[in-house]
Amino acid sequence: MSGTFGGRSGRQGRLSQWLRGRRPKETDAADGGGREALLLAAAAAGLPLAPAAHPADGYRCSCVRVGCPTPGRHPLSFAWQTQSTTDRAQIERWARHQPQANFITATGMTHDVLDVPLEAGREALERLLGSGVEVGPVAEGDDGRMLFFTLTRGTPEDEDEWWPCQLDCHPETMDEHPGMRWHCRGSYVLVPPARLPGDDEQQVRWVRGPEHPLPDPLTLLEALTDACARHAGTDHQGAAWPLRR
């Protein structure tokens, strides 16, 4: 990434400009790439995918469930954990037969996701890149969240290092990691490109594409938690943001 911005002189200013939405074209992973190509690139990077619902008529969900609590954001199948795959042929079939579907990626298999408020994430990303830290894929959504994709904490051979995602939802974790959600085993996030419900064309898009290697989550954690704590104190008088699915 540092090659994109040249030498260290003036890097911080250009990083700030990029993070405000005026990033150079060569850093935009979506340029010139269609939906199917982006999904295949995510799968090739080891992110297991499964089809998800999509927005319908503004704020409604394609699942047609009355009062769907997460319109356009949930898997189509209750078996999404076993259905999730990186198989190219299967993803091509899904993408072509369900042209409007969003896709989720199941976390806790090969990767986790650190999910933070957008402004805190942008601040942390600028700090991390400016410090020369290897940051992996990053996505941002028009819903005000930023997703940092990392290696998973555990593997099937290291079962003691796994924990189910619901463990990061307990109230006692809020003070330690305000505004952050650690998606691990048993959770999922939308993978770009994805459409969000709303009157306008809202999206989840790559800021840094899946071609970037997944980092150890602990290399990002301090910068992310610090940024979340600062923004929680500044914008909400010390109240922590709610954790979200």
Backbone hydrogen bonds in HBPLUS format (Angstrom, degrees):
<---DONOR---> <-ACCEPTOR-->    atom                        ^
c    i                          cat <-CA-CA->   ^        H-A-AA   ^      H-
h    n   atom  resd res      DA  || num        DHA   H-A  angle D-A-AA Bond
n    s   type  num  typ     dist DA aas  dist angle  dist       angle   num
A0004-THR N   A0001-MET O   2.95 MM   3  5.41 139.6  2.12 108.9 119.8     1
A0005-PHE N   A0002-SER O   3.15 MM   3  5.35 130.5  2.40 100.0 112.0     2
A0006-GLY N   A0003-GLY O   3.45 MM   3  5.12 159.5  2.49  93.4  99.3     3
A0011-ARG N   A0008-ARG O   3.05 MM   3  5.11 166.9  2.06 123.0 122.7     4
A0014-ARG N   A0010-GLY O   3.30 MM   4  6.54 161.2  2.33 151.0 156.0     5
A0015-LEU N   A0011-ARG O   2.81 MM   4  6.01 154.0  1.87 157.7 166.2     6
A0016-SER N   A0012-GLN O   2.96 MM   4  6.17 160.8  1.99 148.5 153.2     7
A0017-GLN N   A0013-GLY O   3.03 MM   4  6.29 157.8  2.08 144.0 149.9     8
A0018-TRP N   A0014-ARG O   2.92 MM   4  6.07 160.1  1.96 145.8 151.2     9
A0019-LEU N   A0015-LEU O   2.89 MM   4  6.12 161.5  1.93 155.6 160.0    10
A0020-ARG N   A0016-SER O   3.10 MM   4  6.29 127.7  2.39 139.8 152.5    11
A0020-ARG N   A0017-GLN O   3.24 MM   3  5.25 139.5  2.41  95.6 106.9    12
A0022-ARG N   A0017-GLN O   3.30 MM   5  5.84 155.5  2.37 151.9 148.9    13
A0021-GLY N   A0018-TRP O   3.08 MM   3  5.58 154.4  2.14 115.6 118.2    14
A0027-THR N   A0024-PRO O   3.06 MM   3  5.72 158.7  2.10 119.2 125.5    15
A0028-ASP N   A0025-LYS O   3.05 MM   3  5.34 157.7  2.11 111.6 118.6    16
A0031-ASP N   A0028-ASP O   3.26 MM   3  5.76 158.7  2.30 113.8 119.3    17
A0033-GLY N   A0030-ALA O   3.03 MM   3  5.27 167.3  2.05 129.3 129.4    18
A0038-LEU N   A0034-GLY O   3.00 MM   4  6.25 156.6  2.06 154.5 160.8    19
A0039-LEU N   A0035-ARG O   3.00 MM   4  6.27 157.3  2.05 152.5 158.9    20
A0040-LEU N   A0036-GLU O   2.93 MM   4  6.13 161.7  1.96 151.8 156.7    21
A0041-ALA N   A0037-ALA O   2.93 MM   4  6.09 146.4  2.04 140.4 149.8    22
A0042-ALA N   A0038-LEU O   3.04 MM   4  6.29 150.9  2.12 142.9 150.0    23
A0043-ALA N   A0039-LEU O   2.99 MM   4  6.30 159.2  2.04 149.4 155.1    24
A0044-ALA N   A0040-LEU O   2.83 MM   4  6.00 156.9  1.88 146.2 152.9    25
A0045-ALA N   A0041-ALA O   3.10 MM   4  6.28 132.4  2.34 135.4 146.8    26
A0045-ALA N   A0042-ALA O   3.15 MM   3  5.14 132.2  2.39  93.9 106.8    27
A0047-LEU N   A0042-ALA O   3.11 MM   5  5.61 162.2  2.15 147.5 144.8    28
A0046-GLY N   A0043-ALA O   2.88 MM   3  5.14 159.0  1.92 110.4 116.1    29
A0106-ALA N   A0048-PRO O   3.16 MM  58  5.95 140.0  2.33 145.7 156.7    30
A0049-LEU N   A0085-THR O   2.80 MM  36  5.23 166.7  1.82 136.1 131.4    31
A0085-THR N   A0049-LEU O   2.91 MM  36  5.23 153.0  1.98 134.4 137.6    32
A0050-ALA N   A0104-ILE O   3.01 MM  54  5.52 141.5  2.16 151.0 155.9    33
A0104-ILE N   A0050-ALA O   2.91 MM  54  5.52 161.4  1.95 164.8 168.4    34
A0076-LEU N   A0051-PRO O   3.10 MM  25  5.99 159.6  2.14 135.1 132.3    35
A0052-ALA N   A0102-ASN O   2.68 MM  50  4.87 149.8  1.77 146.0 136.2    36
A0053-ALA N   A0074-HIS O   2.88 MM  21  5.83 161.7  1.91 173.5 173.4    37
A0062-SER N   A0054-HIS O   2.92 MM   8  5.48 142.8  2.06 159.1 171.0    38
A0056-ALA N   A0060-ARG O   2.81 MM   4  4.98 160.1  1.85 130.2 129.7    39
A0198-GLY N   A0058-GLY O   3.01 MM 140  4.83 152.8  2.08 113.5 114.9    40
A0064-VAL N   A0061-CYS O   3.16 MM   3  5.77 169.3  2.17 119.5 122.7    41
A0068-CYS N   A0065-ARG O   3.22 MM   3  5.28 137.5  2.41 135.6 124.6    42
A0073-ARG N   A0070-THR O   3.10 MM   3  5.46 159.6  2.14 139.1 136.3    43
A0083-GLN N   A0079-ALA O   2.86 MM   4  5.92 146.9  1.97 153.0 163.3    44
A0084-SER N   A0080-TRP O   2.93 MM   4  5.74 144.1  2.06 140.3 145.3    45
A0091-ILE N   A0087-ASP O   3.09 MM   4  6.32 164.8  2.11 157.5 161.9    46
A0092-GLU N   A0088-ARG O   2.92 MM   4  6.13 156.8  1.97 152.2 158.9    47
A0093-ARG N   A0089-ALA O   3.02 MM   4  6.29 155.8  2.08 145.8 152.0    48
A0094-TRP N   A0090-GLN O   2.95 MM   4  6.27 166.5  1.97 154.7 157.8    49
A0095-ALA N   A0091-ILE O   2.88 MM   4  6.00 169.4  1.89 152.2 155.6    50
A0096-ARG N   A0092-GLU O   3.02 MM   4  6.11 154.9  2.08 147.6 153.6    51
A0097-HIS N   A0093-ARG O   2.91 MM   4  5.93 156.8  1.96 153.1 159.4    52
A0098-GLN N   A0094-TRP O   2.85 MM   4  5.69 137.2  2.04 147.6 156.7    53
A0101-ALA N   A0098-GLN O   3.09 MM   3  5.49 153.6  2.16 115.0 122.9    54
A0191-VAL N   A0103-PHE O   2.94 MM  88  5.86 170.0  1.95 152.3 151.4    55
A0105-THR N   A0189-VAL O   2.91 MM  84  5.74 154.5  1.98 162.8 170.8    56
A0189-VAL N   A0105-THR O   3.31 MM  84  5.74 150.3  2.40 142.4 149.3    57
A0107-THR N   A0187-SER O   3.04 MM  80  5.60 163.5  2.06 132.5 137.3    58
A0108-GLY N   A0111-HIS O   2.70 MM   3  5.54 155.7  1.76 149.2 156.0    59
A0112-ASP N   A0150-THR O   2.95 MM  38  5.28 150.3  2.04 127.1 136.7    60
A0150-THR N   A0112-ASP O   2.98 MM  38  5.28 172.3  1.99 143.5 144.6    61
A0113-VAL N   A0183-HIS O   3.07 MM  70  5.01 154.7  2.14 137.7 143.9    62
A0183-HIS N   A0113-VAL O   2.78 MM  70  5.01 159.2  1.82 168.8 163.1    63
A0114-LEU N   A0148-PHE O   2.86 MM  34  5.01 162.7  1.89 146.6 149.0    64
A0148-PHE N   A0114-LEU O   2.89 MM  34  5.01 164.5  1.91 141.6 146.9    65
A0115-ASP N   A0181-ARG O   2.85 MM  66  5.00 176.9  1.85 159.1 159.4    66
A0181-ARG N   A0115-ASP O   2.86 MM  66  5.00 151.3  1.94 144.7 153.3    67
A0116-VAL N   A0146-MET O   2.94 MM  30  5.39 167.3  1.95 159.1 161.4    68
A0146-MET N   A0116-VAL O   2.79 MM  30  5.39 160.9  1.83 162.4 167.2    69
A0121-GLY N   A0117-PRO O   2.86 MM   4  6.06 157.0  1.91 157.1 164.9    70
A0118-LEU N   A0144-GLY O   2.87 MM  26  4.93 157.2  1.92 126.3 123.0    71
A0122-ARG N   A0118-LEU O   2.87 MM   4  6.15 155.5  1.93 155.0 161.2    72
A0123-GLU N   A0119-GLU O   3.08 MM   4  6.26 159.9  2.13 144.4 149.6    73
A0124-ALA N   A0120-ALA O   2.94 MM   4  6.17 163.8  1.97 150.8 155.3    74
A0125-LEU N   A0121-GLY O   2.82 MM   4  5.94 158.6  1.87 149.1 155.3    75
A0126-GLU N   A0122-ARG O   3.01 MM   4  6.18 160.2  2.05 146.9 151.5    76
A0127-ARG N   A0123-GLU O   3.07 MM   4  6.32 159.5  2.11 146.9 152.7    77
A0128-LEU N   A0124-ALA O   2.82 MM   4  6.03 163.3  1.85 154.6 159.2    78
A0129-LEU N   A0125-LEU O   2.93 MM   4  6.03 173.0  1.93 153.9 155.9    79
A0130-GLY N   A0126-GLU O   2.93 MM   4  5.91 156.8  1.98 143.5 150.9    80
A0131-SER N   A0127-ARG O   3.02 MM   4  6.15 131.5  2.27 138.9 150.7    81
A0131-SER N   A0128-LEU O   3.17 MM   3  5.16 133.5  2.40  94.2 106.8    82
A0133-VAL N   A0128-LEU O   2.99 MM   5  5.26 155.7  2.05 160.0 153.6    83
A0132-GLY N   A0129-LEU O   3.08 MM   3  5.10 158.8  2.13 103.1 109.6    84
A0149-PHE N   A0137-PRO O   2.99 MM  12  5.37 169.4  2.00 157.4 159.4    85
A0138-VAL N   A0208-ARG O   2.97 MM  70  4.92 155.2  2.03 127.4 134.0    86
A0207-VAL N   A0138-VAL O   2.76 MM  69  5.43 172.0  1.76 148.2 150.2    87
A0208-ARG N   A0138-VAL O   3.05 MM  70  4.92 165.8  2.07 136.8 139.2    88
A0139-ALA N   A0147-LEU O   2.90 MM   8  5.04 157.7  1.95 142.8 150.3    89
A0147-LEU N   A0139-ALA O   2.72 MM   8  5.04 167.8  1.74 151.0 155.4    90
A0140-GLU N   A0205-ARG O   2.94 MM  65  5.68 155.3  2.00 160.4 167.6    91
A0205-ARG N   A0140-GLU O   2.95 MM  65  5.68 165.4  1.97 160.3 159.0    92
A0141-GLY N   A0145-ARG O   2.93 MM   4  5.52 161.6  1.97 167.7 168.6    93
A0144-GLY N   A0141-GLY O   3.12 MM   3  5.83 154.3  2.19 120.5 121.8    94
A0142-ASP N   A0203-GLN O   2.94 MM  61  5.74 153.5  2.01 161.1 169.8    95
A0151-LEU N   A0215-PRO O   2.78 MM  64  5.73 170.9  1.79 156.3 156.9    96
A0158-ASP N   A0155-THR O   2.77 MM   3  5.06 156.2  1.83 114.6 123.0    97
A0161-GLU N   A0158-ASP O   2.97 MM   3  5.83 160.3  2.01 126.7 132.5    98
A0162-TRP N   A0159-GLU O   3.09 MM   3  5.48 168.1  2.11 116.8 119.6    99
A0167-LEU N   A0164-PRO O   3.04 MM   3  5.92 163.4  2.07 125.4 130.0   100
A0165-CYS N   A0185-ARG O   2.71 MM  20  5.42 147.7  1.81 176.7 165.4   101
A0168-ASP N   A0165-CYS O   2.98 MM   3  5.84 160.6  2.02 125.8 130.4   102
A0169-CYS N   A0166-GLN O   3.13 MM   3  5.35 159.6  2.17 112.8 115.1   103
A0173-THR N   A0170-HIS O   2.97 MM   3  5.76 163.5  2.00 126.3 131.5   104
A0174-MET N   A0171-PRO O   3.06 MM   3  5.54 160.3  2.10 116.2 122.2   105
A0177-HIS N   A0173-THR O   3.01 MM   4  6.14 160.2  2.05 157.3 162.0   106
A0180-MET N   A0177-HIS O   3.18 MM   3  5.60 167.6  2.19 132.0 133.1   107
A0187-SER N   A0184-CYS O   3.16 MM   3  5.81 144.1  2.30 150.3 145.9   108
A0194-ALA N   A0204-VAL O   3.30 MM  10  5.09 155.4  2.36 141.1 143.7   109
A0204-VAL N   A0194-ALA O   2.86 MM  10  5.09 144.4  1.99 140.9 143.0   110
A0196-LEU N   A0202-GLN O   2.93 MM   6  5.12 167.2  1.94 125.0 127.0   111
A0202-GLN N   A0200-ASP O   3.00 MM   2  5.74 118.9  2.39 111.1  94.5   112
A0212-HIS N   A0209-GLY O   3.29 MM   3  6.29 174.2  2.29 126.1 127.5   113
A0219-THR N   A0216-ASP O   3.07 MM   3  5.73 155.8  2.13 119.9 126.3   114
A0220-LEU N   A0217-PRO O   3.06 MM   3  5.52 153.5  2.13 111.8 119.7   115
A0221-LEU N   A0217-PRO O   3.11 MM   4  6.15 135.6  2.32 146.9 159.9   116
A0224-LEU N   A0220-LEU O   3.09 MM   4  6.25 161.5  2.13 158.6 164.5   117
A0225-THR N   A0221-LEU O   2.87 MM   4  6.01 170.9  1.88 160.2 162.5   118
A0226-ASP N   A0222-GLU O   2.94 MM   4  5.99 160.4  1.98 149.3 155.3   119
A0227-ALA N   A0223-ALA O   3.06 MM   4  6.14 160.7  2.10 141.3 146.7   120
A0228-CYS N   A0224-LEU O   2.91 MM   4  6.11 160.4  1.95 150.4 156.2   121
A0229-ALA N   A0225-THR O   2.93 MM   4  6.06 159.7  1.97 146.5 151.9   122
A0230-ARG N   A0226-ASP O   3.00 MM   4  6.26 158.9  2.05 149.4 154.9   123
A0231-HIS N   A0227-ALA O   3.01 MM   4  6.20 167.0  2.03 152.7 156.0   124
A0232-ALA N   A0228-CYS O   2.86 MM   4  5.96 151.7  1.94 147.4 155.8   125
A0233-GLY N   A0229-ALA O   3.06 MM   4  6.20 157.0  2.12 145.4 150.7   126
A0234-THR N   A0230-ARG O   2.94 MM   4  6.11 154.8  2.00 147.9 155.3   127
A0235-ASP N   A0231-HIS O   2.91 MM   4  5.70 166.7  1.93 143.8 148.4   128
A0236-HIS N   A0232-ALA O   3.04 MM   4  5.33 141.0  2.20 126.7 136.3   129
A0238-GLY N   A0232-ALA O   3.34 MM   6  5.58 144.0  2.48 118.9 121.6   130
A0239-ALA N   A0236-HIS O   2.89 MM   3  5.20 169.1  1.90 120.9 123.4   131
